[in-house]
Amino acid sequence: MLKQEFRKFIIMDTKSNEFNGNWFNGMLNLWKKDVSWSSKSRKEKTVCIWFALSFISMLALSHTWLFFPAFVSFILSLVKVTKIKMEE
């Protein structure tokens, strides 16, 4: 049932204008519209990108000693993300 609903969602949304290119660009455009990326300030965008990159680097470097600086970066970015005002 859930798989059919997901397929219906993908098929329905791939016919929209956001999916002109490939599926990744379409999903990125849907995400940008959902989080209202264009209305964010430059500082908020920087903190969001910093959070994502530090999370990915923490996962990718989990088996080396570089995990510890990545973890510290992740914690610092998490503190900054919590200070961003969220829209309701």
N, C-alpha and C positions, 0 to 999 in steps of 0.2 A: 504494500500500500504506500509506504513512504517513498519507495524507489519510483513508483509511478508518479507521485506528486512532484518529486524532484525532476523527473524527466519532463513533465508538463511545464514546470517552471523554467527549465533551461530552454525548451523548445519555444515557449511563449516569448521569453525575453530575447532569444536570438533573432527574432523577427523585428525587434525594435531597432531604433536608430543607433543605440549605443553599441551594437555589435556589428559595425560596418567592417571592421578588420577581422582580427582573430578573436578567439574567445577570451584571451587574457586581457586584451585592451577593453573588451566589453565589460568584463567583471570589474576592472579597475575603474571604468567610468561609472558603473553602478555604485561602487563603493564611495567614490568621490561625491556623487550626488547624495548618497545616504548620510554621510557624515558632514555634508556641506563644507567640503574642503576649501572651496574658493572664498568662503567668508572667514576663514581662520587667518590670524595674523602670522607674520613671518616667524615670530618667536614660538608660537604654538606649533607651527609646521616643523620647525627645527627640533623641538622637544619630542614630537611624535616620531619623527624619523630616527632620532637618537635612541628612543626607547626601542623601536623595532630592530635597529641594527645591533644594539647591545644585547637584546634577547636572542637574536640569531647567533651572534658571536659566542654568547654564553653556552648555547647548545652545541655549536660546532667545535668549540675548544674545551669541552667538558673532560676530555681525556688527557689534557696537558696541563702544565703549570700555568698557562695563560688563562685558565679558567678564573683564577682569583682576580686579576684586573678586570676581566669581563664581568664578573659578578659585582664588583664594586661599581663599575659603570652602570650596570643594570639597576642597582639600588639607587644610585644618584638620579638616574633618569626616572625611576619610579616616584621618587620624591617630587621631582619637577612636574610629572604628569598629574599627580594628585593636587597640585596647586592650580592647574588650569581650570577655569570655570567651565562647567559642563552645562549644555543647554538641556532644558527639559521638554 
